[in-house]
Amino acid sequence: MGIVRGLFLGRFQPYHNGHHAVVEQIAKEVDELIIGIGSAQWSHSFDNPFTAGERVMMIRRAIKHLPIITYVLPIEDIQRNSLYVAHIKTIVPPFQVVYSNNPLIRRLFEEEGIEVRRTAMIHRNEYWGVEIRRRMANGEPWEHLVPQAVVEVIHEIGGVERLRQVTETDTTVSPKPQDLIGRGGGGEMGR
């Protein structure tokens, strides 16, 4: 059959322990793994605080121990669902299986005849980008929710300070934590 290459898509804002557990599981099922960083063109907002390059750093450092070949590639949004799979195919190496729980992603790849497998949802209430970003913005503990390599990258790039600054308001009333959710632009498939 040859090499089985899998594709795992996400925004990874930031790459967290839930993503990491899924990646480690996928690595047991495929010969090579492509990690596609979606919404690569967005950064410096609550929904997408980190650049594509910063997310590449986070993931590469966190997965360097994996015993398989991995590719970590940024993928910009095209805002045309009917062309999304073709767009992906122009950016990443050939793949045989996609890993996703996102209903739209699943549908788009299945319509193109590509096998799609679900991934485990691990501690979804904690390992969730929105919750991790909320904690960062509000000065709450978050480091235990991401791999240590990701903590190091976020501190190296001043990520917490950036997230706090982009969620500031120019009014005298500070936003409530729940108001921080959903701020910023962009955001596509997979939080």
Residue frames as qw, qx, qy, qz and C-alpha x, y, z in Angstrom:
[[0.000, 0.884, 0.468, 0.000, 0.00, 0.00, 0.00],
 [0.406, 0.527, -0.077, 0.743, 2.93, 2.38, 0.54],
 [0.190, -0.020, -0.452, 0.871, 3.25, 5.24, 2.94],
 [0.193, -0.752, -0.614, -0.139, 0.10, 6.33, 4.74],
 [0.223, 0.118, -0.169, 0.953, 0.17, 10.07, 5.31],
 [0.163, -0.712, -0.673, 0.116, -2.41, 11.73, 7.55],
 [0.105, 0.453, 0.061, 0.883, -3.55, 15.35, 7.68],
 [0.326, -0.620, -0.608, 0.374, -4.59, 17.05, 10.92],
 [0.137, 0.565, 0.194, 0.790, -6.01, 20.56, 10.59],
 [0.387, -0.737, -0.480, 0.277, -6.51, 23.22, 13.23],
 [0.112, 0.928, -0.033, 0.353, -5.86, 26.83, 14.11],
 [0.768, -0.136, -0.354, 0.516, -3.74, 25.91, 17.15],
 [0.035, 0.649, -0.080, 0.756, -4.32, 29.23, 18.92],
 [0.039, 0.674, -0.729, -0.108, -2.43, 27.96, 20.90],
 [0.688, 0.123, -0.712, -0.074, -1.38, 24.32, 20.40],
 [0.516, -0.511, 0.405, -0.555, -2.57, 22.69, 23.62],
 [0.303, -0.276, 0.897, -0.166, -2.52, 19.36, 25.48],
 [0.737, 0.352, 0.458, -0.351, -5.69, 18.18, 23.74],
 [0.609, 0.710, -0.288, -0.202, -4.09, 18.72, 20.32],
 [0.026, 0.620, -0.782, 0.058, -0.92, 17.08, 21.59],
 [0.569, -0.066, 0.781, -0.248, -2.70, 13.92, 22.76],
 [0.766, 0.539, 0.222, -0.270, -4.49, 13.67, 19.39],
 [0.417, 0.761, -0.486, -0.109, -1.24, 14.14, 17.47],
 [0.216, -0.450, 0.858, -0.124, 0.45, 11.42, 19.53],
 [0.699, 0.189, 0.637, -0.264, -2.45, 9.06, 18.77],
 [0.682, 0.692, -0.037, -0.234, -2.44, 9.85, 15.05],
 [0.123, 0.726, -0.673, -0.071, 1.33, 9.21, 14.98],
 [0.473, -0.183, 0.853, -0.120, 0.57, 5.58, 15.92],
 [0.682, 0.455, 0.526, -0.226, -1.79, 5.19, 12.94],
 [0.597, 0.802, -0.012, -0.024, 0.15, 6.77, 10.06],
 [0.826, 0.066, 0.026, 0.559, 3.67, 6.70, 8.64],
 [0.291, 0.126, 0.003, 0.948, 3.86, 10.47, 8.19],
 [0.076, -0.753, -0.591, 0.278, 1.80, 13.33, 9.61],
 [0.187, 0.415, 0.190, 0.870, 0.96, 16.70, 8.12],
 [0.160, -0.638, -0.546, 0.519, -0.22, 19.33, 10.60],
 [0.205, 0.541, 0.386, 0.718, -2.02, 22.10, 8.74],
 [0.167, -0.398, -0.408, 0.804, -2.19, 25.43, 10.56],
 [0.145, 0.684, 0.624, 0.348, -5.45, 27.01, 9.43],
 [0.086, -0.972, -0.213, -0.043, -6.26, 30.71, 9.36],
 [0.748, -0.093, -0.010, 0.657, -2.55, 31.32, 8.82],
 [0.261, 0.537, 0.144, 0.789, -3.08, 34.92, 7.74],
 [0.412, -0.800, -0.195, -0.389, -4.68, 35.99, 11.03],
 [0.600, -0.101, -0.500, 0.616, -2.87, 37.20, 14.15],
 [0.140, 0.062, -0.277, 0.948, -2.91, 39.86, 16.87],
 [0.535, -0.350, -0.186, -0.746, -6.55, 39.39, 17.91],
 [0.590, -0.314, 0.576, -0.471, -8.29, 37.54, 20.72],
 [0.939, 0.192, 0.157, -0.239, -9.40, 34.70, 18.44],
 [0.873, 0.356, -0.031, 0.333, -6.04, 34.50, 16.66],
 [0.323, -0.920, 0.158, 0.157, -3.30, 36.04, 18.81],
 [0.572, -0.459, 0.555, 0.393, -0.36, 34.11, 17.35],
 [0.410, 0.625, -0.431, -0.506, 1.15, 34.33, 13.88],
 [0.954, 0.223, -0.156, -0.128, 1.49, 31.29, 11.64],
 [0.516, 0.534, -0.570, 0.353, 5.24, 31.30, 12.22],
 [0.283, -0.449, 0.607, -0.592, 4.78, 31.35, 15.98],
 [0.881, -0.049, 0.225, -0.413, 2.35, 28.45, 15.78],
 [0.824, 0.403, -0.390, 0.075, 4.85, 26.53, 13.64],
 [0.165, 0.534, -0.662, 0.500, 7.45, 27.08, 16.39],
 [0.612, -0.303, 0.450, -0.575, 5.04, 25.89, 19.09],
 [0.955, 0.118, 0.048, -0.267, 4.12, 22.71, 17.26],
 [0.691, 0.510, -0.478, 0.183, 7.61, 21.84, 15.96],
 [0.013, 0.510, -0.681, 0.525, 9.11, 22.14, 19.44],
 [0.683, -0.204, 0.428, -0.556, 6.26, 20.20, 21.07],
 [0.952, 0.189, 0.103, -0.217, 6.37, 17.26, 18.62],
 [0.283, 0.728, -0.623, -0.050, 10.11, 16.89, 18.08],
 [0.404, -0.327, 0.830, -0.202, 10.00, 13.60, 19.99],
 [0.846, 0.286, 0.210, -0.398, 7.60, 11.91, 17.56],
 [0.563, -0.274, 0.714, 0.314, 9.10, 8.87, 15.82],
 [0.575, 0.531, 0.578, 0.232, 7.54, 9.69, 12.43],
 [0.278, 0.134, 0.265, 0.913, 8.14, 12.29, 9.75],
 [0.041, 0.768, 0.549, -0.327, 6.03, 15.38, 10.36],
 [0.245, 0.362, 0.287, 0.852, 5.28, 18.44, 8.27],
 [0.086, -0.684, -0.497, 0.527, 3.93, 21.61, 9.88],
 [0.259, 0.238, 0.454, 0.818, 2.54, 23.94, 7.23],
 [0.177, 0.404, 0.310, -0.842, 0.56, 27.21, 7.37],
 [0.156, 0.426, 0.783, 0.426, -2.66, 27.32, 5.36],
 [0.137, 0.109, 0.085, -0.981, -4.41, 30.60, 4.64],
 [0.420, 0.490, 0.673, -0.362, -8.21, 30.74, 4.53],
 [0.128, 0.075, 0.592, 0.792, -9.76, 31.16, 1.11],
 [0.355, 0.299, 0.379, -0.801, -13.38, 31.73, 2.20],
 [0.658, 0.264, -0.378, -0.595, -14.70, 29.41, -0.54],
 [0.689, -0.237, 0.635, -0.257, -15.76, 26.07, 0.89],
 [0.895, 0.399, 0.142, -0.140, -16.26, 24.44, -2.50],
 [0.602, 0.682, -0.358, 0.210, -12.56, 25.03, -3.28],
 [0.487, -0.750, 0.400, -0.200, -11.16, 24.31, 0.18],
 [0.907, -0.153, 0.373, 0.125, -9.96, 20.74, -0.43],
 [0.721, 0.581, 0.078, 0.368, -8.33, 21.69, -3.74],
 [0.011, -0.909, 0.255, -0.329, -6.66, 24.61, -1.95],
 [0.706, -0.568, 0.419, -0.059, -5.29, 22.29, 0.75],
 [0.921, 0.149, 0.288, 0.215, -3.97, 19.87, -1.88],
 [0.520, 0.768, -0.078, 0.365, -1.92, 22.67, -3.49],
 [0.186, -0.844, 0.363, -0.347, -0.14, 23.39, -0.19],
 [0.630, -0.479, 0.584, -0.178, 0.53, 20.08, 1.55],
 [0.026, 0.299, -0.919, -0.257, 2.11, 16.78, 0.48],
 [0.619, -0.122, -0.591, -0.503, -0.30, 14.09, -0.79],
 [0.296, -0.189, 0.740, -0.574, -2.33, 12.46, 2.00],
 [0.313, -0.148, -0.890, -0.298, -4.71, 9.53, 2.32],
 [0.406, -0.603, -0.683, 0.075, -6.64, 10.33, 5.49],
 [0.045, -0.556, 0.111, -0.823, -7.83, 13.47, 7.28],
 [0.382, -0.354, -0.740, 0.425, -8.36, 13.68, 11.03],
 [0.121, -0.213, 0.045, -0.968, -11.12, 16.05, 12.11],
 [0.021, 0.456, 0.825, -0.333, -14.25, 16.37, 14.22],
 [0.175, 0.396, 0.013, -0.901, -15.32, 19.58, 12.50],
 [0.609, 0.452, 0.625, -0.186, -18.55, 18.83, 10.60],
 [0.464, 0.831, -0.076, -0.297, -17.74, 21.17, 7.71],
 [0.014, -0.638, 0.744, 0.201, -14.20, 19.85, 7.28],
 [0.496, -0.001, 0.867, -0.050, -15.49, 16.27, 7.42],
 [0.609, 0.624, 0.419, -0.251, -18.13, 17.00, 4.79],
 [0.332, 0.840, -0.297, -0.311, -15.78, 18.80, 2.39],
 [0.072, -0.507, 0.845, 0.158, -13.17, 16.03, 2.40],
 [0.524, 0.158, 0.825, -0.141, -15.74, 13.22, 2.28],
 [0.586, 0.706, 0.193, -0.349, -17.36, 14.84, -0.76],
 [0.325, 0.751, -0.535, -0.210, -13.96, 14.55, -2.45],
 [0.943, 0.091, -0.311, -0.077, -13.76, 10.84, -1.59],
 [0.311, 0.494, -0.645, 0.493, -11.08, 11.24, 1.08],
 [0.647, -0.385, -0.643, 0.139, -11.26, 9.15, 4.22],
 [0.148, -0.633, 0.254, -0.716, -11.95, 11.21, 7.36],
 [0.608, -0.258, -0.705, 0.258, -11.42, 9.86, 10.87],
 [0.403, -0.852, -0.102, -0.319, -12.69, 11.40, 14.09],
 [0.387, 0.363, -0.605, 0.594, -10.30, 12.27, 16.87],
 [0.464, -0.486, -0.662, 0.332, -10.73, 11.94, 20.61],
 [0.127, -0.797, -0.042, -0.589, -12.04, 14.96, 22.49],
 [0.651, -0.135, -0.550, 0.505, -9.77, 15.13, 25.52],
 [0.291, -0.545, -0.423, 0.663, -10.88, 17.28, 28.49],
 [0.266, 0.575, 0.455, 0.626, -12.62, 19.60, 26.02],
 [0.252, -0.921, -0.290, -0.061, -13.75, 22.08, 28.71],
 [0.504, -0.733, 0.194, 0.414, -10.12, 22.77, 29.67],
 [0.454, -0.187, 0.578, 0.651, -8.18, 21.97, 26.50],
 [0.336, 0.775, 0.514, 0.148, -9.95, 24.54, 24.39],
 [0.455, 0.276, 0.074, 0.844, -8.26, 27.49, 22.73],
 [0.205, -0.733, -0.223, -0.609, -10.95, 29.96, 23.78],
 [0.715, -0.679, -0.166, 0.005, -10.60, 28.98, 27.44],
 [0.755, -0.155, -0.021, 0.636, -6.80, 29.09, 27.33],
 [0.268, 0.452, 0.141, 0.839, -6.82, 32.53, 25.68],
 [0.417, -0.775, -0.243, -0.407, -9.40, 33.77, 28.21],
 [0.784, -0.534, -0.135, 0.285, -7.16, 32.61, 31.05],
 [0.607, 0.098, 0.053, 0.787, -4.13, 34.32, 29.51],
 [0.034, 0.619, 0.219, 0.753, -6.02, 37.58, 29.01],
 [0.541, -0.732, -0.147, -0.386, -7.28, 37.54, 32.60],
 [0.018, 0.648, -0.643, 0.408, -4.03, 36.55, 34.31],
 [0.871, -0.257, 0.265, -0.325, -5.29, 33.12, 35.34],
 [0.459, -0.390, 0.774, 0.194, -3.20, 29.92, 35.30],
 [0.771, 0.520, -0.062, -0.362, -2.93, 28.47, 31.77],
 [0.135, 0.648, -0.740, -0.119, 0.55, 26.93, 31.48],
 [0.444, -0.135, 0.869, -0.170, -0.65, 23.50, 32.65],
 [0.701, 0.484, 0.387, -0.353, -3.00, 23.31, 29.64],
 [0.632, 0.730, -0.245, -0.087, -0.27, 23.36, 26.97],
 [0.914, 0.037, -0.145, 0.377, 2.97, 21.42, 26.43],
 [0.513, -0.680, 0.025, 0.524, 6.01, 22.94, 28.14],
 [0.469, 0.058, 0.424, 0.773, 7.56, 23.75, 24.75],
 [0.039, 0.720, 0.493, 0.487, 4.51, 25.89, 23.95],
 [0.424, -0.854, -0.207, 0.220, 4.78, 27.73, 27.27],
 [0.563, -0.382, 0.228, 0.697, 8.38, 28.55, 26.37],
 [0.304, 0.354, 0.500, 0.730, 7.47, 29.86, 22.90],
 [0.144, -0.846, -0.450, -0.247, 4.59, 31.98, 24.24],
 [0.475, -0.792, -0.047, 0.380, 6.88, 33.57, 26.82],
 [0.566, -0.123, 0.367, 0.728, 9.67, 34.00, 24.25],
 [0.189, 0.438, 0.501, 0.722, 7.41, 35.97, 21.90],
 [0.097, 0.077, 0.328, -0.937, 5.61, 37.97, 24.61],
 [0.225, -0.301, -0.794, -0.477, 2.37, 36.21, 23.70],
 [0.257, -0.605, -0.692, 0.299, 0.52, 36.80, 26.97],
 [0.118, -0.496, -0.097, 0.855, 1.30, 40.50, 26.90],
 [0.090, 0.017, -0.573, -0.814, 0.17, 40.70, 23.28],
 [0.244, -0.452, -0.831, -0.215, -3.09, 38.93, 24.02],
 [0.227, -0.630, -0.515, 0.535, -3.79, 41.25, 26.95],
 [0.070, -0.379, 0.135, 0.913, -3.02, 44.32, 24.89],
 [0.155, -0.093, -0.664, -0.725, -5.19, 43.34, 21.93],
 [0.302, -0.544, -0.777, -0.089, -8.12, 42.70, 24.29],
 [0.158, -0.339, -0.347, 0.860, -7.82, 46.07, 26.00],
 [0.153, 0.784, 0.571, 0.189, -10.57, 48.56, 25.47],
 [0.268, 0.293, -0.025, 0.918, -10.35, 52.28, 24.97],
 [0.444, -0.687, -0.272, -0.507, -13.21, 52.82, 27.42],
 [0.163, -0.542, 0.580, -0.586, -12.98, 53.26, 31.18],
 [0.848, -0.170, 0.299, -0.404, -14.97, 50.06, 31.75],
 [0.098, -0.411, 0.891, 0.168, -12.90, 46.88, 31.61],
 [0.690, 0.052, -0.521, -0.500, -14.40, 44.02, 29.64],
 [0.786, -0.306, 0.429, -0.324, -15.76, 41.04, 31.57],
 [0.344, -0.322, 0.850, 0.233, -14.01, 37.71, 30.90],
 [0.552, 0.413, 0.724, -0.007, -17.03, 36.41, 28.96],
 [0.369, 0.877, 0.063, -0.302, -16.86, 39.53, 26.79],
 [0.142, -0.647, 0.644, 0.384, -13.35, 38.60, 25.68],
 [0.524, 0.122, 0.827, 0.164, -14.66, 35.48, 23.98],
 [0.493, 0.662, 0.547, 0.137, -15.28, 36.10, 20.32],
 [0.024, 0.915, -0.115, -0.385, -13.24, 39.28, 19.99],
 [0.299, -0.468, 0.648, 0.522, -10.92, 39.66, 17.08],
 [0.628, 0.505, -0.216, -0.551, -11.12, 38.80, 13.44],
 [0.367, 0.394, -0.816, -0.209, -10.78, 35.75, 11.32],
 [0.477, -0.114, 0.784, -0.380, -11.17, 32.32, 12.68],
 [0.601, 0.187, -0.572, -0.526, -12.18, 29.45, 10.56],
 [0.877, -0.125, -0.397, -0.238, -12.37, 25.81, 11.25],
 [0.819, -0.165, -0.450, 0.314, -11.42, 24.42, 14.61],
 [0.248, -0.879, 0.193, -0.359, -10.85, 26.45, 17.72]]
